[in-house]
Amino acid sequence: MKVVKSLLLGTAAGLIAVGGAQAADLPVKAKAIEYVKICSLYGAGFYYIPGTDTCIKLGGYLRAEVALNSGGHYNGQFSGVAGGHDRLSNYYSMRSRQDLNIDTRTATEYGVVRTFFDATFTWTSGSYAGAGTGATGGATAYDSAPAGTSGSGSVSGGALGVYFAFIQFAGFTMGKAVSQFDAPWTNYPGNNFDGLVGGGGTVTGVNQFTYTADFGQGITAAISAQDQVAYGQTNIWNTTGATASGIVGGAYGLNDIGGTRSPDIIGMVRVDQAWGLFQASVAAHDNHAGYYGVSETTGAASDKWGWAAALALSIKNIPTGAGDVLNIQGVYTEGASRYNFQSLATTSYSMFSGSGNGAYQSVGFAGVSDAVFGAGTGLELTKTFGMRGAFTHNWNAYWNSALYGAYGAVRYSGTAKGLICGSAGMAALALTGTCNPDFDIAQVGFITRWTPVKNLTFSGDFNWTRIDQKYSGTVAYAGSASTAKPAAVYELKDQDSFTLLLRAQRNW
């Protein structure tokens, strides 16, 4: 027993001695823990990145929505299977999306250096894709990714979109950002509907190199070289390639755009003050076509520069209520139609309905282009004009509503009309009445939003769109296996689309 006791005491003494030696080896003062500090230089939500003088802010939203009678995204049933308005078109489409943005800022002797990145992860329910064998019964394919995104949209993958990725330094913006041509509300003066015409709208960003001068008191001006490839051009139609099926699909020839030659040049002046906002913007757009035929020996039409001009006005503090706002803008384009029919708007319309006035059904088709040409001819620039706007009223702190609308018109020159109406594709349709590719589009909508708690909003947005095409008479359409439309005589008639979007969104 004495032996055991001696061993225990000896072990304890040894441990104390070792512990004392280790304690003596420790520094007198432990290194301080570096906590994340709030950065108050740039507003709420910014923090210093530990160990640096750079501030960072994370943000985004999560969205769940269902669109009724929509053409994929929250747009109208304007073309393809959706425009067929039959058993193959979706009565609803569902989408879930997570947005993530990262904003970093560092103060330097040249001013603030800023980087901004915004990406979305999206899952959208599928739409019908026919087998193309003359029978319907094709497999259901999941939607391809939205404009500006990549990914197959497959069952497990969804789609990834990079909306913004830019650097700002000493007045310069370099990278993917909203176009300087756009009004601050881009495509959305008061709506959730994606397809409003009547102005530019690069809500998913466009590559650019921009310099912005700030004159104080809310007055700024910008000059920008902007990539035209993704969102700056619609179609340059070579009518020698026009087919009957293409024309009924809203394409008046082969889209014969050549390689890049020049970015679009944008100029903008803005006054943004307590009363509201005024903006004037202009754009120059180079139209560069491919060859007349299949090889370079067939020759090509010379380039023609198009242009666009827009005015935008926002009025705040109006007497209808606190926070109410009126946004309105107008635009004119010649050879630069994308600045009216913005990046999410449809440029080829092909819509059917059941009333045929003695024919099988009725159809309305129309197309938007920057220019039209035929074999041996020069480019004929397409003219458009339009407007859009919205009035938003706040009923109280939790509810608001907006009434919005838009109008767009497309006008082809006499020479362009002759090329389209004299094409082999139009001849194959055996048009019995008037051939006129001009058209108008009118849109009206109403949205109501409920925000029961901060940053959580539920909304319902109803939109009506009418395509006023200028053709008359009938066409003998050969039909389409992908839309299940049979070969028959169709009456040419104006068409309507009605859509409703129900959305829940949590911002953070």
TORRO-301843 format. One record per residue (C-alpha): chain; y, x, z. Coordinates in steps of 0.5 Angstrom, whole numbers. Example, Ala and Ser with C-alpha at 12.3 -4.5 7.8 and 13.67 -1.06 7.14 Angstrom:
2
PT/c/north/east/up
PT/A/-9/25/16
PT/A/-2/27/14
This chain:
508
PT/c/north/east/up
PT/A/0/0/0
PT/A/5/6/2
PT/A/3/9/-5
PT/A/5/3/-9
PT/A/11/2/-5
PT/A/13/9/-6
PT/A/12/8/-14
PT/A/16/2/-14
PT/A/22/5/-11
PT/A/22/11/-15
PT/A/22/7/-21
PT/A/28/3/-19
PT/A/32/10/-17
PT/A/30/12/-24
PT/A/33/6/-28
PT/A/39/6/-24
PT/A/40/14/-26
PT/A/39/12/-33
PT/A/43/6/-33
PT/A/49/10/-29
PT/A/48/16/-35
PT/A/49/11/-40
PT/A/55/7/-37
PT/A/58/14/-36
PT/A/57/15/-44
PT/A/61/8/-46
PT/A/68/9/-48
PT/A/73/7/-43
PT/A/76/1/-47
PT/A/72/-3/-52
PT/A/74/-4/-59
PT/A/78/-11/-60
PT/A/75/-16/-64
PT/A/79/-18/-70
PT/A/80/-25/-70
PT/A/82/-29/-76
PT/A/90/-30/-76
PT/A/94/-36/-79
PT/A/98/-34/-85
PT/A/105/-39/-84
PT/A/108/-36/-90
PT/A/105/-40/-96
PT/A/104/-47/-92
PT/A/99/-50/-88
PT/A/91/-48/-89
PT/A/92/-41/-90
PT/A/89/-35/-86
PT/A/90/-28/-87
PT/A/83/-24/-89
PT/A/81/-20/-84
PT/A/83/-13/-84
PT/A/88/-14/-90
PT/A/95/-17/-91
PT/A/93/-22/-96
PT/A/93/-30/-95
PT/A/87/-34/-97
PT/A/86/-42/-97
PT/A/80/-46/-99
PT/A/80/-53/-101
PT/A/77/-58/-106
PT/A/74/-65/-106
PT/A/67/-68/-106
PT/A/67/-75/-111
PT/A/62/-80/-112
PT/A/63/-85/-117
PT/A/60/-90/-122
PT/A/63/-92/-129
PT/A/62/-99/-132
PT/A/62/-100/-139
PT/A/64/-93/-140
PT/A/63/-87/-145
PT/A/60/-82/-141
PT/A/66/-79/-137
PT/A/71/-84/-135
PT/A/73/-86/-142
PT/A/72/-92/-147
PT/A/66/-94/-151
PT/A/69/-91/-157
PT/A/64/-87/-161
PT/A/57/-86/-162
PT/A/51/-90/-158
PT/A/57/-92/-153
PT/A/61/-95/-159
PT/A/55/-99/-162
PT/A/55/-104/-156
PT/A/48/-105/-156
PT/A/42/-105/-152
PT/A/42/-97/-153
PT/A/49/-96/-149
PT/A/50/-95/-142
PT/A/52/-101/-138
PT/A/54/-96/-132
PT/A/54/-88/-131
PT/A/54/-85/-125
PT/A/57/-78/-123
PT/A/57/-74/-116
PT/A/62/-68/-116
PT/A/64/-62/-112
PT/A/70/-58/-113
PT/A/72/-52/-110
PT/A/78/-48/-110
PT/A/80/-41/-108
PT/A/88/-39/-107
PT/A/90/-32/-105
PT/A/97/-29/-104
PT/A/100/-23/-102
PT/A/107/-21/-101
PT/A/109/-15/-105
PT/A/116/-11/-107
PT/A/115/-15/-113
PT/A/114/-22/-110
PT/A/108/-25/-109
PT/A/101/-24/-112
PT/A/97/-30/-113
PT/A/90/-31/-116
PT/A/87/-38/-116
PT/A/80/-40/-118
PT/A/78/-48/-119
PT/A/70/-49/-120
PT/A/66/-56/-120
PT/A/59/-57/-119
PT/A/57/-64/-123
PT/A/51/-68/-124
PT/A/52/-74/-129
PT/A/47/-80/-130
PT/A/44/-79/-137
PT/A/45/-83/-144
PT/A/41/-85/-149
PT/A/39/-80/-155
PT/A/35/-83/-161
PT/A/29/-79/-164
PT/A/32/-80/-171
PT/A/26/-82/-174
PT/A/28/-89/-176
PT/A/25/-92/-169
PT/A/29/-93/-163
PT/A/25/-91/-157
PT/A/28/-84/-157
PT/A/28/-80/-150
PT/A/33/-81/-145
PT/A/37/-74/-145
PT/A/42/-72/-140
PT/A/49/-72/-141
PT/A/52/-65/-144
PT/A/57/-62/-139
PT/A/64/-64/-139
PT/A/69/-61/-144
PT/A/70/-54/-141
PT/A/64/-53/-137
PT/A/57/-50/-139
PT/A/50/-52/-137
PT/A/45/-57/-140
PT/A/46/-62/-135
PT/A/38/-62/-134
PT/A/35/-66/-128
PT/A/35/-60/-123
PT/A/41/-56/-126
PT/A/47/-61/-127
PT/A/53/-57/-130
PT/A/58/-52/-128
PT/A/65/-52/-130
PT/A/71/-47/-129
PT/A/77/-51/-129
PT/A/82/-45/-127
PT/A/82/-38/-126
PT/A/89/-34/-127
PT/A/93/-29/-124
PT/A/101/-30/-122
PT/A/105/-24/-121
PT/A/113/-23/-122
PT/A/114/-29/-126
PT/A/108/-28/-131
PT/A/102/-33/-131
PT/A/95/-30/-134
PT/A/89/-34/-135
PT/A/86/-41/-135
PT/A/92/-46/-132
PT/A/95/-52/-134
PT/A/99/-52/-141
PT/A/106/-51/-140
PT/A/107/-57/-145
PT/A/104/-62/-140
PT/A/108/-66/-135
PT/A/106/-65/-128
PT/A/101/-71/-128
PT/A/97/-68/-134
PT/A/93/-74/-137
PT/A/94/-78/-130
PT/A/101/-81/-129
PT/A/98/-86/-124
PT/A/91/-87/-127
PT/A/84/-84/-126
PT/A/82/-86/-133
PT/A/81/-80/-137
PT/A/82/-82/-144
PT/A/90/-84/-144
PT/A/93/-82/-151
PT/A/101/-81/-151
PT/A/102/-73/-149
PT/A/98/-67/-148
PT/A/94/-66/-142
PT/A/90/-60/-141
PT/A/87/-62/-134
PT/A/81/-57/-134
PT/A/86/-51/-136
PT/A/87/-47/-142
PT/A/88/-39/-143
PT/A/95/-37/-143
PT/A/100/-31/-142
PT/A/106/-35/-139
PT/A/113/-32/-137
PT/A/117/-37/-132
PT/A/124/-36/-130
PT/A/127/-40/-124
PT/A/134/-41/-124
PT/A/134/-44/-117
PT/A/136/-52/-115
PT/A/129/-54/-118
PT/A/131/-51/-125
PT/A/125/-47/-129
PT/A/124/-45/-136
PT/A/117/-42/-139
PT/A/115/-39/-145
PT/A/108/-39/-147
PT/A/102/-36/-152
PT/A/97/-41/-151
PT/A/89/-41/-154
PT/A/89/-46/-159
PT/A/81/-46/-160
PT/A/78/-50/-154
PT/A/84/-55/-153
PT/A/89/-54/-158
PT/A/86/-57/-164
PT/A/83/-63/-167
PT/A/80/-63/-174
PT/A/82/-60/-181
PT/A/78/-64/-185
PT/A/76/-62/-192
PT/A/75/-69/-196
PT/A/70/-66/-201
PT/A/65/-66/-195
PT/A/66/-73/-193
PT/A/60/-78/-193
PT/A/59/-85/-192
PT/A/56/-84/-185
PT/A/61/-79/-183
PT/A/67/-84/-185
PT/A/64/-89/-181
PT/A/63/-84/-175
PT/A/71/-83/-175
PT/A/70/-76/-179
PT/A/74/-76/-186
PT/A/70/-70/-188
PT/A/68/-63/-186
PT/A/72/-60/-180
PT/A/74/-54/-184
PT/A/77/-50/-178
PT/A/78/-42/-180
PT/A/78/-37/-175
PT/A/83/-35/-170
PT/A/90/-33/-173
PT/A/95/-34/-168
PT/A/96/-37/-161
PT/A/100/-44/-160
PT/A/107/-42/-158
PT/A/110/-46/-152
PT/A/117/-47/-149
PT/A/119/-51/-143
PT/A/125/-53/-139
PT/A/124/-57/-133
PT/A/129/-60/-127
PT/A/125/-62/-121
PT/A/129/-65/-115
PT/A/129/-70/-110
PT/A/131/-75/-114
PT/A/125/-74/-119
PT/A/123/-70/-125
PT/A/126/-68/-132
PT/A/122/-64/-137
PT/A/123/-62/-145
PT/A/117/-58/-148
PT/A/116/-56/-155
PT/A/110/-53/-159
PT/A/108/-49/-165
PT/A/101/-49/-168
PT/A/98/-45/-174
PT/A/93/-49/-178
PT/A/88/-44/-181
PT/A/83/-47/-185
PT/A/76/-44/-188
PT/A/74/-44/-195
PT/A/74/-50/-200
PT/A/67/-49/-202
PT/A/61/-45/-199
PT/A/63/-38/-200
PT/A/70/-34/-200
PT/A/70/-34/-208
PT/A/72/-41/-208
PT/A/79/-40/-205
PT/A/83/-43/-199
PT/A/89/-47/-197
PT/A/95/-43/-194
PT/A/96/-44/-187
PT/A/101/-49/-185
PT/A/105/-49/-178
PT/A/105/-55/-174
PT/A/109/-57/-168
PT/A/110/-62/-163
PT/A/116/-64/-158
PT/A/115/-68/-152
PT/A/120/-71/-146
PT/A/118/-73/-139
PT/A/121/-77/-134
PT/A/119/-78/-126
PT/A/124/-82/-122
PT/A/122/-82/-114
PT/A/126/-86/-109
PT/A/126/-93/-113
PT/A/128/-99/-109
PT/A/121/-102/-109
PT/A/118/-98/-103
PT/A/118/-92/-100
PT/A/114/-87/-104
PT/A/114/-91/-110
PT/A/114/-87/-117
PT/A/115/-88/-124
PT/A/112/-83/-129
PT/A/114/-84/-137
PT/A/113/-79/-143
PT/A/114/-79/-150
PT/A/111/-75/-156
PT/A/112/-73/-163
PT/A/107/-69/-167
PT/A/106/-66/-174
PT/A/100/-62/-175
PT/A/99/-61/-168
PT/A/95/-68/-166
PT/A/92/-65/-160
PT/A/99/-65/-156
PT/A/99/-73/-157
PT/A/91/-74/-156
PT/A/90/-69/-150
PT/A/84/-65/-149
PT/A/79/-71/-146
PT/A/82/-76/-151
PT/A/77/-78/-157
PT/A/79/-76/-164
PT/A/74/-80/-167
PT/A/73/-87/-166
PT/A/67/-91/-169
PT/A/66/-98/-165
PT/A/62/-104/-167
PT/A/62/-111/-164
PT/A/58/-118/-166
PT/A/63/-122/-170
PT/A/62/-121/-177
PT/A/66/-127/-181
PT/A/60/-127/-185
PT/A/58/-120/-185
PT/A/52/-117/-180
PT/A/57/-115/-175
PT/A/64/-112/-175
PT/A/66/-105/-175
PT/A/73/-101/-173
PT/A/73/-93/-175
PT/A/79/-88/-174
PT/A/80/-81/-174
PT/A/85/-76/-171
PT/A/86/-69/-175
PT/A/91/-64/-175
PT/A/91/-63/-183
PT/A/87/-66/-189
PT/A/86/-62/-196
PT/A/81/-62/-202
PT/A/79/-58/-207
PT/A/84/-54/-209
PT/A/90/-57/-205
PT/A/94/-55/-200
PT/A/94/-57/-193
PT/A/97/-64/-191
PT/A/99/-65/-184
PT/A/98/-71/-180
PT/A/104/-74/-176
PT/A/103/-78/-169
PT/A/107/-81/-164
PT/A/106/-84/-157
PT/A/108/-85/-150
PT/A/105/-86/-144
PT/A/107/-88/-137
PT/A/105/-91/-130
PT/A/109/-95/-124
PT/A/106/-93/-117
PT/A/107/-98/-111
PT/A/105/-97/-104
PT/A/104/-103/-100
PT/A/103/-99/-94
PT/A/101/-93/-91
PT/A/93/-94/-93
PT/A/94/-98/-100
PT/A/97/-97/-106
PT/A/97/-99/-114
PT/A/99/-97/-120
PT/A/100/-101/-127
PT/A/99/-96/-133
PT/A/99/-96/-140
PT/A/99/-91/-147
PT/A/100/-92/-154
PT/A/99/-87/-160
PT/A/100/-88/-167
PT/A/97/-83/-173
PT/A/100/-83/-180
PT/A/97/-80/-186
PT/A/101/-77/-192
PT/A/100/-81/-199
PT/A/97/-75/-201
PT/A/92/-75/-195
PT/A/90/-82/-196
PT/A/89/-81/-203
PT/A/84/-75/-202
PT/A/81/-79/-196
PT/A/80/-86/-200
PT/A/78/-82/-206
PT/A/72/-78/-203
PT/A/65/-79/-205
PT/A/64/-82/-198
PT/A/69/-87/-198
PT/A/66/-89/-205
PT/A/59/-90/-202
PT/A/61/-95/-197
PT/A/64/-100/-203
PT/A/70/-102/-199
PT/A/72/-109/-202
PT/A/79/-109/-199
PT/A/85/-104/-197
PT/A/83/-97/-195
PT/A/88/-94/-190
PT/A/86/-89/-185
PT/A/93/-90/-181
PT/A/91/-93/-174
PT/A/94/-95/-167
PT/A/91/-95/-160
PT/A/94/-99/-154
PT/A/92/-98/-147
PT/A/93/-102/-141
PT/A/90/-101/-134
PT/A/91/-102/-127
PT/A/88/-98/-121
PT/A/88/-100/-113
PT/A/87/-94/-108
PT/A/85/-95/-101
PT/A/86/-89/-96
PT/A/83/-91/-89
PT/A/83/-84/-86
PT/A/87/-78/-88
PT/A/84/-75/-95
PT/A/79/-80/-96
PT/A/80/-85/-102
PT/A/76/-91/-105
PT/A/79/-93/-111
PT/A/78/-98/-117
PT/A/81/-97/-124
PT/A/80/-102/-130
PT/A/82/-100/-137
PT/A/83/-104/-143
PT/A/84/-100/-150
PT/A/85/-103/-157
PT/A/84/-100/-163
PT/A/88/-102/-169
PT/A/85/-100/-175
PT/A/89/-101/-182
PT/A/83/-102/-186
PT/A/81/-109/-189
PT/A/75/-112/-192
PT/A/68/-110/-192
PT/A/64/-104/-192
PT/A/56/-103/-194
PT/A/54/-98/-189
PT/A/47/-95/-190
PT/A/46/-96/-182
PT/A/44/-90/-177
PT/A/37/-89/-173
PT/A/41/-86/-167
PT/A/45/-92/-166
PT/A/40/-97/-168
PT/A/45/-100/-173
PT/A/41/-103/-180
PT/A/44/-102/-187
PT/A/48/-108/-188
PT/A/55/-111/-190
PT/A/60/-110/-184
PT/A/67/-113/-183
PT/A/73/-108/-182
PT/A/76/-111/-176
PT/A/80/-108/-170
PT/A/76/-107/-164
PT/A/76/-107/-156
PT/A/74/-103/-150
PT/A/74/-105/-143
PT/A/72/-100/-137
PT/A/72/-100/-130
PT/A/71/-94/-125
PT/A/69/-95/-118
PT/A/70/-88/-114
PT/A/70/-85/-107
PT/A/73/-78/-106
PT/A/74/-74/-100
PT/A/79/-68/-100
PT/A/79/-62/-96
